[in-house]
Amino acid sequence: MNETEYRVIELIREIGLTEIEHKDLTLIDDLGFDSLKLVMLLVMIEENFGIELDESDMDPYTLLTVEDVIRLVFRYVKEK
């Protein structure tokens, strides 16, 4: 696991207050995220990685799994 993956998982863990056993866990069904937690996650990602997500990426319901969130962050981190 690289540093970016670790940081994303830590943010998800902080909001969900649960352990992340693998990247295939779903945010809503497995980790109990609701719409507020999903929006909080997006805001925390922007703040922690110093990025500004495009409006098209701000739909929290397109992020289904932990892996989806990691991929989203990688797209922006690599563009910097």
mmCIF file of the N, C-alpha and C atoms, coordinates in Angstrom:
data_MODEL
# 
_entry.id   MODEL 
# 
loop_
_atom_site.group_PDB 
_atom_site.id 
_atom_site.type_symbol 
_atom_site.label_atom_id 
_atom_site.label_alt_id 
_atom_site.label_comp_id 
_atom_site.label_asym_id 
_atom_site.label_entity_id 
_atom_site.label_seq_id 
_atom_site.pdbx_PDB_ins_code 
_atom_site.Cartn_x 
_atom_site.Cartn_y 
_atom_site.Cartn_z 
_atom_site.occupancy 
_atom_site.B_iso_or_equiv 
_atom_site.pdbx_formal_charge 
_atom_site.auth_seq_id 
_atom_site.auth_comp_id 
_atom_site.auth_asym_id 
_atom_site.auth_atom_id 
_atom_site.pdbx_PDB_model_num 
ATOM 1   N N  . MET A 1 1  ? 0.857   -1.174 0.000   1.00 0.00 ? 1  MET A N  1 
ATOM 2   C CA . MET A 1 1  ? 0.000   0.000  0.000   1.00 0.00 ? 1  MET A CA 1 
ATOM 3   C C  . MET A 1 1  ? 0.903   1.237  0.000   1.00 0.00 ? 1  MET A C  1 
ATOM 4   N N  . ASN A 1 2  ? 0.644   2.143  -0.937  1.00 0.00 ? 2  ASN A N  1 
ATOM 5   C CA . ASN A 1 2  ? 1.453   3.361  -0.968  1.00 0.00 ? 2  ASN A CA 1 
ATOM 6   C C  . ASN A 1 2  ? 0.848   4.437  -0.068  1.00 0.00 ? 2  ASN A C  1 
ATOM 7   N N  . GLU A 1 3  ? 1.524   5.562  0.024   1.00 0.00 ? 3  GLU A N  1 
ATOM 8   C CA . GLU A 1 3  ? 1.114   6.622  0.944   1.00 0.00 ? 3  GLU A CA 1 
ATOM 9   C C  . GLU A 1 3  ? -0.263  7.193  0.606   1.00 0.00 ? 3  GLU A C  1 
ATOM 10  N N  . THR A 1 4  ? -0.559  7.372  -0.676  1.00 0.00 ? 4  THR A N  1 
ATOM 11  C CA . THR A 1 4  ? -1.857  7.916  -1.068  1.00 0.00 ? 4  THR A CA 1 
ATOM 12  C C  . THR A 1 4  ? -2.980  6.972  -0.656  1.00 0.00 ? 4  THR A C  1 
ATOM 13  N N  . GLU A 1 5  ? -2.820  5.693  -0.929  1.00 0.00 ? 5  GLU A N  1 
ATOM 14  C CA . GLU A 1 5  ? -3.834  4.708  -0.526  1.00 0.00 ? 5  GLU A CA 1 
ATOM 15  C C  . GLU A 1 5  ? -4.026  4.727  0.981   1.00 0.00 ? 5  GLU A C  1 
ATOM 16  N N  . TYR A 1 6  ? -2.926  4.764  1.701   1.00 0.00 ? 6  TYR A N  1 
ATOM 17  C CA . TYR A 1 6  ? -2.989  4.776  3.160   1.00 0.00 ? 6  TYR A CA 1 
ATOM 18  C C  . TYR A 1 6  ? -3.766  6.002  3.660   1.00 0.00 ? 6  TYR A C  1 
ATOM 19  N N  . ARG A 1 7  ? -3.469  7.172  3.098   1.00 0.00 ? 7  ARG A N  1 
ATOM 20  C CA . ARG A 1 7  ? -4.137  8.402  3.523   1.00 0.00 ? 7  ARG A CA 1 
ATOM 21  C C  . ARG A 1 7  ? -5.632  8.353  3.218   1.00 0.00 ? 7  ARG A C  1 
ATOM 22  N N  . VAL A 1 8  ? -6.003  7.838  2.059   1.00 0.00 ? 8  VAL A N  1 
ATOM 23  C CA . VAL A 1 8  ? -7.429  7.727  1.708   1.00 0.00 ? 8  VAL A CA 1 
ATOM 24  C C  . VAL A 1 8  ? -8.135  6.783  2.679   1.00 0.00 ? 8  VAL A C  1 
ATOM 25  N N  . ILE A 1 9  ? -7.526  5.649  2.937   1.00 0.00 ? 9  ILE A N  1 
ATOM 26  C CA . ILE A 1 9  ? -8.133  4.679  3.854   1.00 0.00 ? 9  ILE A CA 1 
ATOM 27  C C  . ILE A 1 9  ? -8.263  5.264  5.256   1.00 0.00 ? 9  ILE A C  1 
ATOM 28  N N  . GLU A 1 10 ? -7.274  6.038  5.684   1.00 0.00 ? 10 GLU A N  1 
ATOM 29  C CA . GLU A 1 10 ? -7.353  6.676  7.000   1.00 0.00 ? 10 GLU A CA 1 
ATOM 30  C C  . GLU A 1 10 ? -8.518  7.673  7.060   1.00 0.00 ? 10 GLU A C  1 
ATOM 31  N N  . LEU A 1 11 ? -8.748  8.418  5.987   1.00 0.00 ? 11 LEU A N  1 
ATOM 32  C CA . LEU A 1 11 ? -9.890  9.345  5.957   1.00 0.00 ? 11 LEU A CA 1 
ATOM 33  C C  . LEU A 1 11 ? -11.210 8.584  6.048   1.00 0.00 ? 11 LEU A C  1 
ATOM 34  N N  . ILE A 1 12 ? -11.323 7.513  5.296   1.00 0.00 ? 12 ILE A N  1 
ATOM 35  C CA . ILE A 1 12 ? -12.537 6.703  5.330   1.00 0.00 ? 12 ILE A CA 1 
ATOM 36  C C  . ILE A 1 12 ? -12.723 6.104  6.713   1.00 0.00 ? 12 ILE A C  1 
ATOM 37  N N  . ARG A 1 13 ? -11.654 5.628  7.293   1.00 0.00 ? 13 ARG A N  1 
ATOM 38  C CA . ARG A 1 13 ? -11.712 5.045  8.646   1.00 0.00 ? 13 ARG A CA 1 
ATOM 39  C C  . ARG A 1 13 ? -12.143 6.100  9.664   1.00 0.00 ? 13 ARG A C  1 
ATOM 40  N N  . GLU A 1 14 ? -11.607 7.301  9.527   1.00 0.00 ? 14 GLU A N  1 
ATOM 41  C CA . GLU A 1 14 ? -11.933 8.384  10.458  1.00 0.00 ? 14 GLU A CA 1 
ATOM 42  C C  . GLU A 1 14 ? -13.417 8.740  10.402  1.00 0.00 ? 14 GLU A C  1 
ATOM 43  N N  . ILE A 1 15 ? -13.977 8.804  9.219   1.00 0.00 ? 15 ILE A N  1 
ATOM 44  C CA . ILE A 1 15 ? -15.390 9.160  9.072   1.00 0.00 ? 15 ILE A CA 1 
ATOM 45  C C  . ILE A 1 15 ? -16.293 7.984  9.450   1.00 0.00 ? 15 ILE A C  1 
ATOM 46  N N  . GLY A 1 16 ? -15.938 6.790  9.016   1.00 0.00 ? 16 GLY A N  1 
ATOM 47  C CA . GLY A 1 16 ? -16.773 5.626  9.249   1.00 0.00 ? 16 GLY A CA 1 
ATOM 48  C C  . GLY A 1 16 ? -16.589 4.982  10.599  1.00 0.00 ? 16 GLY A C  1 
ATOM 49  N N  . LEU A 1 17 ? -15.517 5.366  11.299  1.00 0.00 ? 17 LEU A N  1 
ATOM 50  C CA . LEU A 1 17 ? -15.209 4.814  12.615  1.00 0.00 ? 17 LEU A CA 1 
ATOM 51  C C  . LEU A 1 17 ? -15.187 3.283  12.605  1.00 0.00 ? 17 LEU A C  1 
ATOM 52  N N  . THR A 1 18 ? -14.548 2.736  11.572  1.00 0.00 ? 18 THR A N  1 
ATOM 53  C CA . THR A 1 18 ? -14.473 1.288  11.443  1.00 0.00 ? 18 THR A CA 1 
ATOM 54  C C  . THR A 1 18 ? -13.185 0.895  10.742  1.00 0.00 ? 18 THR A C  1 
ATOM 55  N N  . GLU A 1 19 ? -12.799 -0.336 10.907  1.00 0.00 ? 19 GLU A N  1 
ATOM 56  C CA . GLU A 1 19 ? -11.616 -0.853 10.235  1.00 0.00 ? 19 GLU A CA 1 
ATOM 57  C C  . GLU A 1 19 ? -11.917 -1.129 8.769   1.00 0.00 ? 19 GLU A C  1 
ATOM 58  N N  . ILE A 1 20 ? -10.924 -0.948 7.932   1.00 0.00 ? 20 ILE A N  1 
ATOM 59  C CA . ILE A 1 20 ? -11.044 -1.221 6.499   1.00 0.00 ? 20 ILE A CA 1 
ATOM 60  C C  . ILE A 1 20 ? -10.220 -2.468 6.216   1.00 0.00 ? 20 ILE A C  1 
ATOM 61  N N  . GLU A 1 21 ? -10.895 -3.588 6.036   1.00 0.00 ? 21 GLU A N  1 
ATOM 62  C CA . GLU A 1 21 ? -10.193 -4.854 5.837   1.00 0.00 ? 21 GLU A CA 1 
ATOM 63  C C  . GLU A 1 21 ? -9.693  -5.037 4.420   1.00 0.00 ? 21 GLU A C  1 
ATOM 64  N N  . HIS A 1 22 ? -10.445 -4.517 3.445   1.00 0.00 ? 22 HIS A N  1 
ATOM 65  C CA . HIS A 1 22 ? -10.023 -4.620 2.055   1.00 0.00 ? 22 HIS A CA 1 
ATOM 66  C C  . HIS A 1 22 ? -10.685 -3.520 1.237   1.00 0.00 ? 22 HIS A C  1 
ATOM 67  N N  . LYS A 1 23 ? -10.159 -3.293 0.052   1.00 0.00 ? 23 LYS A N  1 
ATOM 68  C CA . LYS A 1 23 ? -10.598 -2.168 -0.787  1.00 0.00 ? 23 LYS A CA 1 
ATOM 69  C C  . LYS A 1 23 ? -11.923 -2.421 -1.490  1.00 0.00 ? 23 LYS A C  1 
ATOM 70  N N  . ASP A 1 24 ? -12.441 -3.637 -1.434  1.00 0.00 ? 24 ASP A N  1 
ATOM 71  C CA . ASP A 1 24 ? -13.708 -3.949 -2.085  1.00 0.00 ? 24 ASP A CA 1 
ATOM 72  C C  . ASP A 1 24 ? -14.922 -3.636 -1.205  1.00 0.00 ? 24 ASP A C  1 
ATOM 73  N N  . LEU A 1 25 ? -14.689 -3.183 0.012   1.00 0.00 ? 25 LEU A N  1 
ATOM 74  C CA . LEU A 1 25 ? -15.805 -2.842 0.894   1.00 0.00 ? 25 LEU A CA 1 
ATOM 75  C C  . LEU A 1 25 ? -16.615 -1.696 0.288   1.00 0.00 ? 25 LEU A C  1 
ATOM 76  N N  . THR A 1 26 ? -17.924 -1.812 0.355   1.00 0.00 ? 26 THR A N  1 
ATOM 77  C CA . THR A 1 26 ? -18.766 -0.731 -0.147  1.00 0.00 ? 26 THR A CA 1 
ATOM 78  C C  . THR A 1 26 ? -18.954 0.313  0.955   1.00 0.00 ? 26 THR A C  1 
ATOM 79  N N  . LEU A 1 27 ? -18.969 1.565  0.530   1.00 0.00 ? 27 LEU A N  1 
ATOM 80  C CA . LEU A 1 27 ? -19.083 2.650  1.500   1.00 0.00 ? 27 LEU A CA 1 
ATOM 81  C C  . LEU A 1 27 ? -20.431 2.628  2.205   1.00 0.00 ? 27 LEU A C  1 
ATOM 82  N N  . ILE A 1 28 ? -21.502 2.430  1.455   1.00 0.00 ? 28 ILE A N  1 
ATOM 83  C CA . ILE A 1 28 ? -22.842 2.503  2.055   1.00 0.00 ? 28 ILE A CA 1 
ATOM 84  C C  . ILE A 1 28 ? -23.212 1.210  2.774   1.00 0.00 ? 28 ILE A C  1 
ATOM 85  N N  . ASP A 1 29 ? -23.168 0.092  2.081   1.00 0.00 ? 29 ASP A N  1 
ATOM 86  C CA . ASP A 1 29 ? -23.638 -1.166 2.663   1.00 0.00 ? 29 ASP A CA 1 
ATOM 87  C C  . ASP A 1 29 ? -22.690 -1.731 3.716   1.00 0.00 ? 29 ASP A C  1 
ATOM 88  N N  . ASP A 1 30 ? -21.384 -1.761 3.421   1.00 0.00 ? 30 ASP A N  1 
ATOM 89  C CA . ASP A 1 30 ? -20.434 -2.377 4.358   1.00 0.00 ? 30 ASP A CA 1 
ATOM 90  C C  . ASP A 1 30 ? -19.988 -1.438 5.472   1.00 0.00 ? 30 ASP A C  1 
ATOM 91  N N  . LEU A 1 31 ? -19.801 -0.157 5.135   1.00 0.00 ? 31 LEU A N  1 
ATOM 92  C CA . LEU A 1 31 ? -19.238 0.782  6.106   1.00 0.00 ? 31 LEU A CA 1 
ATOM 93  C C  . LEU A 1 31 ? -20.273 1.731  6.709   1.00 0.00 ? 31 LEU A C  1 
ATOM 94  N N  . GLY A 1 32 ? -21.514 1.643  6.246   1.00 0.00 ? 32 GLY A N  1 
ATOM 95  C CA . GLY A 1 32 ? -22.591 2.423  6.841   1.00 0.00 ? 32 GLY A CA 1 
ATOM 96  C C  . GLY A 1 32 ? -22.574 3.916  6.530   1.00 0.00 ? 32 GLY A C  1 
ATOM 97  N N  . PHE A 1 33 ? -21.948 4.295  5.426   1.00 0.00 ? 33 PHE A N  1 
ATOM 98  C CA . PHE A 1 33 ? -21.939 5.707  5.062   1.00 0.00 ? 33 PHE A CA 1 
ATOM 99  C C  . PHE A 1 33 ? -23.332 6.139  4.603   1.00 0.00 ? 33 PHE A C  1 
ATOM 100 N N  . ASP A 1 34 ? -23.694 7.361  4.969   1.00 0.00 ? 34 ASP A N  1 
ATOM 101 C CA . ASP A 1 34 ? -24.910 7.974  4.454   1.00 0.00 ? 34 ASP A CA 1 
ATOM 102 C C  . ASP A 1 34 ? -24.489 9.166  3.598   1.00 0.00 ? 34 ASP A C  1 
ATOM 103 N N  . SER A 1 35 ? -25.443 9.931  3.102   1.00 0.00 ? 35 SER A N  1 
ATOM 104 C CA . SER A 1 35 ? -25.103 11.034 2.204   1.00 0.00 ? 35 SER A CA 1 
ATOM 105 C C  . SER A 1 35 ? -24.222 12.080 2.891   1.00 0.00 ? 35 SER A C  1 
ATOM 106 N N  . LEU A 1 36 ? -24.452 12.347 4.155   1.00 0.00 ? 36 LEU A N  1 
ATOM 107 C CA . LEU A 1 36 ? -23.633 13.322 4.872   1.00 0.00 ? 36 LEU A CA 1 
ATOM 108 C C  . LEU A 1 36 ? -22.180 12.850 4.981   1.00 0.00 ? 36 LEU A C  1 
ATOM 109 N N  . LYS A 1 37 ? -21.988 11.601 5.320   1.00 0.00 ? 37 LYS A N  1 
ATOM 110 C CA . LYS A 1 37 ? -20.626 11.074 5.433   1.00 0.00 ? 37 LYS A CA 1 
ATOM 111 C C  . LYS A 1 37 ? -19.921 11.055 4.079   1.00 0.00 ? 37 LYS A C  1 
ATOM 112 N N  . LEU A 1 38 ? -20.660 10.779 3.016   1.00 0.00 ? 38 LEU A N  1 
ATOM 113 C CA . LEU A 1 38 ? -20.063 10.786 1.683   1.00 0.00 ? 38 LEU A CA 1 
ATOM 114 C C  . LEU A 1 38 ? -19.598 12.186 1.303   1.00 0.00 ? 38 LEU A C  1 
ATOM 115 N N  . VAL A 1 39 ? -20.413 13.188 1.598   1.00 0.00 ? 39 VAL A N  1 
ATOM 116 C CA . VAL A 1 39 ? -20.030 14.574 1.300   1.00 0.00 ? 39 VAL A CA 1 
ATOM 117 C C  . VAL A 1 39 ? -18.845 14.984 2.175   1.00 0.00 ? 39 VAL A C  1 
ATOM 118 N N  . MET A 1 40 ? -18.873 14.599 3.446   1.00 0.00 ? 40 MET A N  1 
ATOM 119 C CA . MET A 1 40 ? -17.744 14.885 4.335   1.00 0.00 ? 40 MET A CA 1 
ATOM 120 C C  . MET A 1 40 ? -16.455 14.283 3.784   1.00 0.00 ? 40 MET A C  1 
ATOM 121 N N  . LEU A 1 41 ? -16.544 13.086 3.264   1.00 0.00 ? 41 LEU A N  1 
ATOM 122 C CA . LEU A 1 41 ? -15.371 12.420 2.700   1.00 0.00 ? 41 LEU A CA 1 
ATOM 123 C C  . LEU A 1 41 ? -14.810 13.219 1.528   1.00 0.00 ? 41 LEU A C  1 
ATOM 124 N N  . LEU A 1 42 ? -15.674 13.685 0.648   1.00 0.00 ? 42 LEU A N  1 
ATOM 125 C CA . LEU A 1 42 ? -15.216 14.463 -0.501  1.00 0.00 ? 42 LEU A CA 1 
ATOM 126 C C  . LEU A 1 42 ? -14.532 15.752 -0.061  1.00 0.00 ? 42 LEU A C  1 
ATOM 127 N N  . VAL A 1 43 ? -15.104 16.418 0.925   1.00 0.00 ? 43 VAL A N  1 
ATOM 128 C CA . VAL A 1 43 ? -14.514 17.660 1.442   1.00 0.00 ? 43 VAL A CA 1 
ATOM 129 C C  . VAL A 1 43 ? -13.159 17.369 2.086   1.00 0.00 ? 43 VAL A C  1 
ATOM 130 N N  . MET A 1 44 ? -13.092 16.333 2.875   1.00 0.00 ? 44 MET A N  1 
ATOM 131 C CA . MET A 1 44 ? -11.828 15.976 3.539   1.00 0.00 ? 44 MET A CA 1 
ATOM 132 C C  . MET A 1 44 ? -10.756 15.585 2.523   1.00 0.00 ? 44 MET A C  1 
ATOM 133 N N  . ILE A 1 45 ? -11.154 14.934 1.452   1.00 0.00 ? 45 ILE A N  1 
ATOM 134 C CA . ILE A 1 45 ? -10.198 14.584 0.394   1.00 0.00 ? 45 ILE A CA 1 
ATOM 135 C C  . ILE A 1 45 ? -9.613  15.860 -0.206  1.00 0.00 ? 45 ILE A C  1 
ATOM 136 N N  . GLU A 1 46 ? -10.475 16.812 -0.524  1.00 0.00 ? 46 GLU A N  1 
ATOM 137 C CA . GLU A 1 46 ? -9.984  18.068 -1.087  1.00 0.00 ? 46 GLU A CA 1 
ATOM 138 C C  . GLU A 1 46 ? -9.007  18.754 -0.130  1.00 0.00 ? 46 GLU A C  1 
ATOM 139 N N  . GLU A 1 47 ? -9.372  18.812 1.138   1.00 0.00 ? 47 GLU A N  1 
ATOM 140 C CA . GLU A 1 47 ? -8.532  19.492 2.125   1.00 0.00 ? 47 GLU A CA 1 
ATOM 141 C C  . GLU A 1 47 ? -7.215  18.757 2.364   1.00 0.00 ? 47 GLU A C  1 
ATOM 142 N N  . ASN A 1 48 ? -7.277  17.455 2.502   1.00 0.00 ? 48 ASN A N  1 
ATOM 143 C CA . ASN A 1 48 ? -6.084  16.686 2.857   1.00 0.00 ? 48 ASN A CA 1 
ATOM 144 C C  . ASN A 1 48 ? -5.107  16.513 1.707   1.00 0.00 ? 48 ASN A C  1 
ATOM 145 N N  . PHE A 1 49 ? -5.605  16.524 0.489   1.00 0.00 ? 49 PHE A N  1 
ATOM 146 C CA . PHE A 1 49 ? -4.725  16.341 -0.658  1.00 0.00 ? 49 PHE A CA 1 
ATOM 147 C C  . PHE A 1 49 ? -4.462  17.647 -1.404  1.00 0.00 ? 49 PHE A C  1 
ATOM 148 N N  . GLY A 1 50 ? -5.071  18.738 -0.954  1.00 0.00 ? 50 GLY A N  1 
ATOM 149 C CA . GLY A 1 50 ? -4.863  20.026 -1.589  1.00 0.00 ? 50 GLY A CA 1 
ATOM 150 C C  . GLY A 1 50 ? -5.312  20.043 -3.039  1.00 0.00 ? 50 GLY A C  1 
ATOM 151 N N  . ILE A 1 51 ? -6.452  19.404 -3.295  1.00 0.00 ? 51 ILE A N  1 
ATOM 152 C CA . ILE A 1 51 ? -6.983  19.324 -4.655  1.00 0.00 ? 51 ILE A CA 1 
ATOM 153 C C  . ILE A 1 51 ? -8.384  19.927 -4.680  1.00 0.00 ? 51 ILE A C  1 
ATOM 154 N N  . GLU A 1 52 ? -8.844  20.257 -5.858  1.00 0.00 ? 52 GLU A N  1 
ATOM 155 C CA . GLU A 1 52 ? -10.220 20.714 -6.041  1.00 0.00 ? 52 GLU A CA 1 
ATOM 156 C C  . GLU A 1 52 ? -10.877 19.764 -7.025  1.00 0.00 ? 52 GLU A C  1 
ATOM 157 N N  . LEU A 1 53 ? -11.846 19.023 -6.542  1.00 0.00 ? 53 LEU A N  1 
ATOM 158 C CA . LEU A 1 53 ? -12.539 18.050 -7.382  1.00 0.00 ? 53 LEU A CA 1 
ATOM 159 C C  . LEU A 1 53 ? -13.438 18.754 -8.382  1.00 0.00 ? 53 LEU A C  1 
ATOM 160 N N  . ASP A 1 54 ? -13.486 18.238 -9.587  1.00 0.00 ? 54 ASP A N  1 
ATOM 161 C CA . ASP A 1 54 ? -14.424 18.747 -10.589 1.00 0.00 ? 54 ASP A CA 1 
ATOM 162 C C  . ASP A 1 54 ? -15.839 18.482 -10.109 1.00 0.00 ? 54 ASP A C  1 
ATOM 163 N N  . GLU A 1 55 ? -16.753 19.329 -10.523 1.00 0.00 ? 55 GLU A N  1 
ATOM 164 C CA . GLU A 1 55 ? -18.153 19.160 -10.124 1.00 0.00 ? 55 GLU A CA 1 
ATOM 165 C C  . GLU A 1 55 ? -18.682 17.780 -10.516 1.00 0.00 ? 55 GLU A C  1 
ATOM 166 N N  . SER A 1 56 ? -18.229 17.272 -11.659 1.00 0.00 ? 56 SER A N  1 
ATOM 167 C CA . SER A 1 56 ? -18.683 15.957 -12.121 1.00 0.00 ? 56 SER A CA 1 
ATOM 168 C C  . SER A 1 56 ? -18.246 14.830 -11.183 1.00 0.00 ? 56 SER A C  1 
ATOM 169 N N  . ASP A 1 57 ? -17.202 15.070 -10.406 1.00 0.00 ? 57 ASP A N  1 
ATOM 170 C CA . ASP A 1 57 ? -16.723 14.052 -9.451  1.00 0.00 ? 57 ASP A CA 1 
ATOM 171 C C  . ASP A 1 57 ? -17.315 14.230 -8.059  1.00 0.00 ? 57 ASP A C  1 
ATOM 172 N N  . MET A 1 58 ? -18.143 15.230 -7.885  1.00 0.00 ? 58 MET A N  1 
ATOM 173 C CA . MET A 1 58 ? -18.697 15.515 -6.562  1.00 0.00 ? 58 MET A CA 1 
ATOM 174 C C  . MET A 1 58 ? -19.984 14.750 -6.273  1.00 0.00 ? 58 MET A C  1 
ATOM 175 N N  . ASP A 1 59 ? -20.399 13.868 -7.165  1.00 0.00 ? 59 ASP A N  1 
ATOM 176 C CA . ASP A 1 59 ? -21.581 13.040 -6.912  1.00 0.00 ? 59 ASP A CA 1 
ATOM 177 C C  . ASP A 1 59 ? -21.137 11.879 -6.030  1.00 0.00 ? 59 ASP A C  1 
ATOM 178 N N  . PRO A 1 60 ? -21.474 11.924 -4.751  1.00 0.00 ? 60 PRO A N  1 
ATOM 179 C CA . PRO A 1 60 ? -20.978 10.898 -3.840  1.00 0.00 ? 60 PRO A CA 1 
ATOM 180 C C  . PRO A 1 60 ? -21.490 9.494  -4.149  1.00 0.00 ? 60 PRO A C  1 
ATOM 181 N N  . TYR A 1 61 ? -22.572 9.391  -4.906  1.00 0.00 ? 61 TYR A N  1 
ATOM 182 C CA . TYR A 1 61 ? -23.132 8.072  -5.173  1.00 0.00 ? 61 TYR A CA 1 
ATOM 183 C C  . TYR A 1 61 ? -22.425 7.339  -6.302  1.00 0.00 ? 61 TYR A C  1 
ATOM 184 N N  . THR A 1 62 ? -21.458 7.978  -6.947  1.00 0.00 ? 62 THR A N  1 
ATOM 185 C CA . THR A 1 62 ? -20.647 7.277  -7.944  1.00 0.00 ? 62 THR A CA 1 
ATOM 186 C C  . THR A 1 62 ? -19.473 6.573  -7.281  1.00 0.00 ? 62 THR A C  1 
ATOM 187 N N  . LEU A 1 63 ? -19.234 6.893  -6.022  1.00 0.00 ? 63 LEU A N  1 
ATOM 188 C CA . LEU A 1 63 ? -18.169 6.244  -5.254  1.00 0.00 ? 63 LEU A CA 1 
ATOM 189 C C  . LEU A 1 63 ? -18.788 5.107  -4.454  1.00 0.00 ? 63 LEU A C  1 
ATOM 190 N N  . LEU A 1 64 ? -18.668 3.911  -4.983  1.00 0.00 ? 64 LEU A N  1 
ATOM 191 C CA . LEU A 1 64 ? -19.332 2.776  -4.346  1.00 0.00 ? 64 LEU A CA 1 
ATOM 192 C C  . LEU A 1 64 ? -18.435 2.041  -3.361  1.00 0.00 ? 64 LEU A C  1 
ATOM 193 N N  . THR A 1 65 ? -17.149 1.937  -3.675  1.00 0.00 ? 65 THR A N  1 
ATOM 194 C CA . THR A 1 65 ? -16.239 1.159  -2.848  1.00 0.00 ? 65 THR A CA 1 
ATOM 195 C C  . THR A 1 65 ? -15.050 2.001  -2.396  1.00 0.00 ? 65 THR A C  1 
ATOM 196 N N  . VAL A 1 66 ? -14.301 1.455  -1.465  1.00 0.00 ? 66 VAL A N  1 
ATOM 197 C CA . VAL A 1 66 ? -13.056 2.089  -1.023  1.00 0.00 ? 66 VAL A CA 1 
ATOM 198 C C  . VAL A 1 66 ? -12.124 2.261  -2.217  1.00 0.00 ? 66 VAL A C  1 
ATOM 199 N N  . GLU A 1 67 ? -12.053 1.261  -3.076  1.00 0.00 ? 67 GLU A N  1 
ATOM 200 C CA . GLU A 1 67 ? -11.205 1.326  -4.270  1.00 0.00 ? 67 GLU A CA 1 
ATOM 201 C C  . GLU A 1 67 ? -11.620 2.472  -5.191  1.00 0.00 ? 67 GLU A C  1 
ATOM 202 N N  . ASP A 1 68 ? -12.916 2.738  -5.321  1.00 0.00 ? 68 ASP A N  1 
ATOM 203 C CA . ASP A 1 68 ? -13.393 3.858  -6.142  1.00 0.00 ? 68 ASP A CA 1 
ATOM 204 C C  . ASP A 1 68 ? -12.847 5.188  -5.621  1.00 0.00 ? 68 ASP A C  1 
ATOM 205 N N  . VAL A 1 69 ? -12.833 5.343  -4.318  1.00 0.00 ? 69 VAL A N  1 
ATOM 206 C CA . VAL A 1 69 ? -12.332 6.579  -3.718  1.00 0.00 ? 69 VAL A CA 1 
ATOM 207 C C  . VAL A 1 69 ? -10.833 6.713  -3.975  1.00 0.00 ? 69 VAL A C  1 
ATOM 208 N N  . ILE A 1 70 ? -10.108 5.619  -3.817  1.00 0.00 ? 70 ILE A N  1 
ATOM 209 C CA . ILE A 1 70 ? -8.663  5.635  -4.060  1.00 0.00 ? 70 ILE A CA 1 
ATOM 210 C C  . ILE A 1 70 ? -8.383  6.017  -5.511  1.00 0.00 ? 70 ILE A C  1 
ATOM 211 N N  . ARG A 1 71 ? -9.107  5.427  -6.451  1.00 0.00 ? 71 ARG A N  1 
ATOM 212 C CA . ARG A 1 71 ? -8.915  5.746  -7.871  1.00 0.00 ? 71 ARG A CA 1 
ATOM 213 C C  . ARG A 1 71 ? -9.196  7.223  -8.165  1.00 0.00 ? 71 ARG A C  1 
ATOM 214 N N  . LEU A 1 72 ? -10.234 7.763  -7.544  1.00 0.00 ? 72 LEU A N  1 
ATOM 215 C CA . LEU A 1 72 ? -10.564 9.173  -7.736  1.00 0.00 ? 72 LEU A CA 1 
ATOM 216 C C  . LEU A 1 72 ? -9.394  10.051 -7.293  1.00 0.00 ? 72 LEU A C  1 
ATOM 217 N N  . VAL A 1 73 ? -8.862  9.784  -6.118  1.00 0.00 ? 73 VAL A N  1 
ATOM 218 C CA . VAL A 1 73 ? -7.755  10.595 -5.604  1.00 0.00 ? 73 VAL A CA 1 
ATOM 219 C C  . VAL A 1 73 ? -6.533  10.451 -6.498  1.00 0.00 ? 73 VAL A C  1 
ATOM 220 N N  . PHE A 1 74 ? -6.217  9.244  -6.938  1.00 0.00 ? 74 PHE A N  1 
ATOM 221 C CA . PHE A 1 74 ? -5.066  9.034  -7.819  1.00 0.00 ? 74 PHE A CA 1 
ATOM 222 C C  . PHE A 1 74 ? -5.183  9.860  -9.102  1.00 0.00 ? 74 PHE A C  1 
ATOM 223 N N  . ARG A 1 75 ? -6.382  9.985  -9.647  1.00 0.00 ? 75 ARG A N  1 
ATOM 224 C CA . ARG A 1 75 ? -6.565  10.785 -10.869 1.00 0.00 ? 75 ARG A CA 1 
ATOM 225 C C  . ARG A 1 75 ? -6.122  12.225 -10.659 1.00 0.00 ? 75 ARG A C  1 
ATOM 226 N N  . TYR A 1 76 ? -6.421  12.765 -9.503  1.00 0.00 ? 76 TYR A N  1 
ATOM 227 C CA . TYR A 1 76 ? -6.074  14.159 -9.210  1.00 0.00 ? 76 TYR A CA 1 
ATOM 228 C C  . TYR A 1 76 ? -4.639  14.320 -8.745  1.00 0.00 ? 76 TYR A C  1 
ATOM 229 N N  . VAL A 1 77 ? -4.166  13.395 -7.951  1.00 0.00 ? 77 VAL A N  1 
ATOM 230 C CA . VAL A 1 77 ? -2.793  13.493 -7.448  1.00 0.00 ? 77 VAL A CA 1 
ATOM 231 C C  . VAL A 1 77 ? -1.810  13.375 -8.594  1.00 0.00 ? 77 VAL A C  1 
ATOM 232 N N  . LYS A 1 78 ? -2.068  12.514 -9.553  1.00 0.00 ? 78 LYS A N  1 
ATOM 233 C CA . LYS A 1 78 ? -1.175  12.333 -10.691 1.00 0.00 ? 78 LYS A CA 1 
ATOM 234 C C  . LYS A 1 78 ? -1.201  13.541 -11.626 1.00 0.00 ? 78 LYS A C  1 
ATOM 235 N N  . GLU A 1 79 ? -2.317  14.290 -11.620 1.00 0.00 ? 79 GLU A N  1 
ATOM 236 C CA . GLU A 1 79 ? -2.438  15.454 -12.488 1.00 0.00 ? 79 GLU A CA 1 
ATOM 237 C C  . GLU A 1 79 ? -1.685  16.640 -11.935 1.00 0.00 ? 79 GLU A C  1 
ATOM 238 N N  . LYS A 1 80 ? -1.389  16.660 -10.644 1.00 0.00 ? 80 LYS A N  1 
ATOM 239 C CA . LYS A 1 80 ? -0.710  17.807 -10.017 1.00 0.00 ? 80 LYS A CA 1 
ATOM 240 C C  . LYS A 1 80 ? 0.704   17.953 -10.514 1.00 0.00 ? 80 LYS A C  1 
# 
